[in-house]
Amino acid sequence: MRNLREVMTAQRCFLALWVAVCVLKLVVAARLPLFVDEAFYWQEGRHMAAAYS
């Protein structure tokens, strides 16, 4: 069985990798333009209505 230090090191490595991937995804998403559907939802979300066509 692993000792506590090895488990904590593995958890820290996983957390660091997860944070790095999330930051990378945010940077890429911020640089890409909106797709057609995303732009439609963004625009329609600014003025809420009972139904959308």
Buried (B, 14 or more C-beta within 10 A) or exposed (E): EEEEEEEEEEEEEEEEEEEEEEEEEEEEEEEEEEEEEEEEEEEEEEEEEEEEE
